Amino acid sequence: MRLDQLPRSDKVEDRRAERPWIGGGAGLGIGTIIILVLVGWALGINPLYLIGGAEILSRLGGSQEQSQPQSRKTEGPSDQTREFVSAVLGSSEVQWKEIFARSGMVYQAPSLVMFDGGTRSACGFAQSAMGPFYCPIDQKVYLDTSFFQDLERRFRGCDVGSRSCQFAQAYVVAHEIGHHVQNLLGILPRVQQAQQASDQVEANQLQVRVELQADCFAGVWAHHAEEKWRVLEPGDVEAAMRTAAAIGDDRLQRRSQGYVVPDAFTHGSSEQRVRWFTNGLRSGQVSSCDTYRVSEP
């Protein structure tokens, strides 16, 4: 992946030098916290923070003042990881601003918090085991950069140390930014309301559609990044496809428990994740990402 031409973002908040605050999770029992951590570890992305999450629901029930952490912005080390994240975030800001403007809307870019081990968020305490996630309360993406190494070694989405891994990592960041786009468009609140009126199976199915749309939005980002800055190199798209497949619910379930339970899917199968990412990559159109109007996503 070529980064030279990509614009850099000034909305990267580097907390890697901060000592993790371990007072998070107020209002949740220890059993619930353990479940959240296990789900995050298994899926690499924590969907419970996104919609229908116990932590969000408990905090939304309280005052906004209580839910907002006191954060301290630090410059942190200037390194390749920060440069990479800034480039992906910066390019997404340019693209989504243009896309929103064409529809007469204003895009408000999210911040991205890099942390090491753990940090505070408006959605609760963020830990490495949860993987990258988007918090709609403070409109920030949270990323423990050790996930990039996990992506290479545990999920084997790309060859360890190869440049094609960068595009696979960019896909993960773009997916979380896709959730921010959904939040700005009002999709996340509507889905959360629908989930609250649904049983668990229906709630999971709605969540799958949300996650697949975020995959498609990541593809939209990749389409425009290639069109505008020629970022792709041989093997990049294949690496992203392998990553999308590696974190499909069916593959993760088979790997962890030896069998697949489709009703328990929360992110979509490997085939679905690859297909929706490809939809966005090929078309570059938000309209190609409507996962809610199809009978089977």
C-alpha positions, 0 to 999 in steps of 0.5 A, spaced: 500 500 500 502 506 498 501 512 503 506 517 500 500 521 497 495 520 502 493 526 506 494 526 514 489 527 519 490 531 525 485 527 529 489 522 532 489 522 539 495 518 541 494 515 548 500 509 548 504 513 553 498 513 558 497 508 564 491 505 563 485 507 568 482 500 570 476 503 574 471 502 568 465 498 567 461 501 572 454 499 573 456 492 570 457 485 573 463 482 573 460 476 569 458 481 564 464 484 563 468 477 562 463 476 557 464 482 553 472 481 553 471 474 551 466 476 545 471 482 543 477 477 543 473 472 539 471 477 533 476 482 533 471 487 534 467 489 539 459 489 537 456 490 543 459 497 544 456 499 537 449 497 538 445 494 544 451 493 548 450 493 555 455 498 557 452 503 552 445 502 555 447 502 562 451 509 561 445 512 556 441 511 562 445 515 566 447 522 565 451 524 560 456 528 564 458 521 568 459 517 561 464 522 558 471 520 561 476 526 562 481 525 557 488 527 556 491 528 549 498 527 548 502 527 542 506 520 543 511 518 539 512 519 532 512 513 528 510 508 522 504 506 526 501 513 527 503 515 520 499 510 517 493 511 522 493 518 520 494 517 513 488 512 513 484 517 517 486 523 513 484 520 506 477 518 509 476 525 511 477 527 504 473 522 501 467 522 506 466 529 506 466 529 498 461 524 499 456 527 504 457 534 500 454 531 494 448 529 498 447 536 501 450 534 508 456 536 512 461 530 514 464 531 521 470 527 522 471 522 528 477 522 532 481 516 533 484 514 539 491 509 539 492 506 546 496 500 549 493 495 553 487 499 556 484 506 556 477 510 557 472 511 553 465 514 553 462 507 552 466 504 558 473 501 559 477 499 552 481 493 553 486 490 548 482 484 548 476 487 545 479 489 538 478 496 535 471 499 536 467 505 534 464 509 540 457 513 538 457 516 544 464 520 544 464 519 536 471 516 536 474 510 534 479 506 539 485 502 536 490 498 540 495 497 535 497 491 537 491 488 534 495 489 527 500 484 530 494 479 532 491 480 525 497 478 522 499 472 526 492 470 529 487 471 523 493 470 518 489 475 513 496 477 510 503 475 510 507 477 516 511 483 515 509 484 508 506 491 505 500 488 503 498 487 510 498 495 511 492 495 506 488 489 510 490 493 516 487 499 513 480 495 511 479 494 519 480 502 520 476 504 514 470 499 517 470 502 524 470 509 520 464 506 516 460 505 523 461 513 524 458 514 517 452 510 519 452 514 526 452 520 522 446 518 517 442 516 523 442 508 522 445 506 528 440 509 533 434 506 528 437 499 528 438 500 536 431 501 537 429 495 532 434 491 536 430 493 543 424 490 540 426 484 537 428 477 540 436 475 540 436 472 534 433 478 530 437 482 534 443 478 531 441 479 524 440 486 524 447 487 527 450 482 521 447 487 517 450 493 520 457 490 520 456 488 513 454 495 511 461 497 515 465 492 510 461 495 504 463 502 506 470 500 507 470 498 500 467 505 498 473 508 502 478 503 498 475 505 491 476 512 492 483 512 495 485 508 489 482 513 484 484 519 487 491 517 490 493 510 487 494 507 493 494 499 491 499 495 490 499 487 487 496 483 493 493 488 497 486 487 495 487 479 496 490 481 503 484 485 505 479 479 502 483 474 506 482 478 512 475 479 511 474 472 510 478 470 516 474 474 521 467 471 518 463 469 524 463 462 521 470 461 521 471 464 528 466 459 530 468 453 527 475 455 530 473 456 537 468 451 538 468 446 532 461 448 529 457 453 526 451 457 529 448 461 524 443 464 529 449 467 533 452 470 527 453 478 529 458 480 523 456 475 518 460 469 514 466 470 511 463 469 504 458 475 506 464 480 509 468 479 502 462 480 498 460 486 501 467 489 501 467 487 494 461 491 493 463 497 495 470 497 492 467 496 485 462 501 485 465 506 490 457 508 491 454 508 498 447 506 494 451 499 493 451 498 501 444 498 503 444 491 506 437 492 509 433 492 503 435 485 501 432 479 504 439 475 505 445 479 506 
